[in-house]
Amino acid sequence: MRGLQPMRQKGGSPGAPDLLRRIKGLAGCSAAQRRALAAVCRRTAYRAGQSIHEEHAPVRKVCAVLAGEVLIHRGTGTRRAARLAVVKPGEMFGIGEALLPSYYTAASALTACSLLEIDRGHFVRRFLAVASVRERILRELSQIARFLICQATGGGGRHDLALYLRSQADACGQADGGRIRLKRKLRQPEIASLLHLSREHVSRLFARLRTEGAVDFNRGFPVIDRAWLDREAGDPDLAASVQYRDARIEL
């Protein structure tokens, strides 16, 4: 992932105000605000496999994905390498590290991609000065903090699994007395990847939940005890705020 240089387009990118409309975190900006912010954006292109920023490198920029996909990861090339998330078009990355001295994660182009890059100083002074942008970012960071607190006190993945099942129940669940029947099959390897847990851990969690009568499967379709789900994942706002991303990607 080293050695190649991205193709850069310096200065405000032509058409950047319209490009900013594609970015979810900037949806609340007015046309005048987008024009002002576009002046400090730079459009860049990366080939698949290129490094966008490296773990522990000084923080220089915040990025928004216009096209293609970006992989966020840690520990590249080590036994403990972790694939954390795939950032898709319309999403931003690097925001959580914008005020840190160095990146806590690495970012690489998973596919050929086009980005809008924002110098960290401009992001802090100009983007965060826009109330709608600032409020949305603070809300999302607050949701992440709330999730991490729940995760730290949630009992070894049990709460994470309950939140995921809550999100699936809301998306495709059908009430059946005191139970909720999901209309789609769930595969344990997929769940393990989404929750960043080992397959063995997920298998043990489901085995315990079956013993407790909390979750069972009918030909691969989960059947969830509603009372258990309400106890374990009683915060629907938190469940709805979690974005599940498949991290089964080779670095």
Secondary structure as GFF3:
##gff-version 3
##sequence-region A 1 251
A	DSSP	beta_strand	7	9	.	.	.	ID=ss1
A	DSSP	alpha_helix	16	20	.	.	.	ID=ss2
A	DSSP	three_ten_helix	24	26	.	.	.	ID=ss3
A	DSSP	alpha_helix	31	38	.	.	.	ID=ss4
A	DSSP	beta_strand	41	46	.	.	.	ID=ss5
A	DSSP	beta_strand	51	53	.	.	.	ID=ss6
A	DSSP	beta_strand	61	67	.	.	.	ID=ss7
A	DSSP	beta_strand	70	74	.	.	.	ID=ss8
A	DSSP	beta_strand	82	87	.	.	.	ID=ss9
A	DSSP	beta_strand	92	93	.	.	.	ID=ss10
A	DSSP	three_ten_helix	95	97	.	.	.	ID=ss11
A	DSSP	beta_strand	106	109	.	.	.	ID=ss12
A	DSSP	beta_strand	113	119	.	.	.	ID=ss13
A	DSSP	alpha_helix	120	122	.	.	.	ID=ss14
A	DSSP	pi_helix	123	127	.	.	.	ID=ss15
A	DSSP	alpha_helix	131	152	.	.	.	ID=ss16
A	DSSP	alpha_helix	158	172	.	.	.	ID=ss17
A	DSSP	beta_strand	173	176	.	.	.	ID=ss18
A	DSSP	beta_strand	179	182	.	.	.	ID=ss19
A	DSSP	alpha_helix	188	195	.	.	.	ID=ss20
A	DSSP	alpha_helix	199	212	.	.	.	ID=ss21
A	DSSP	beta_strand	215	218	.	.	.	ID=ss22
A	DSSP	beta_strand	221	225	.	.	.	ID=ss23
A	DSSP	alpha_helix	226	232	.	.	.	ID=ss24
A	DSSP	alpha_helix	236	241	.	.	.	ID=ss25
###
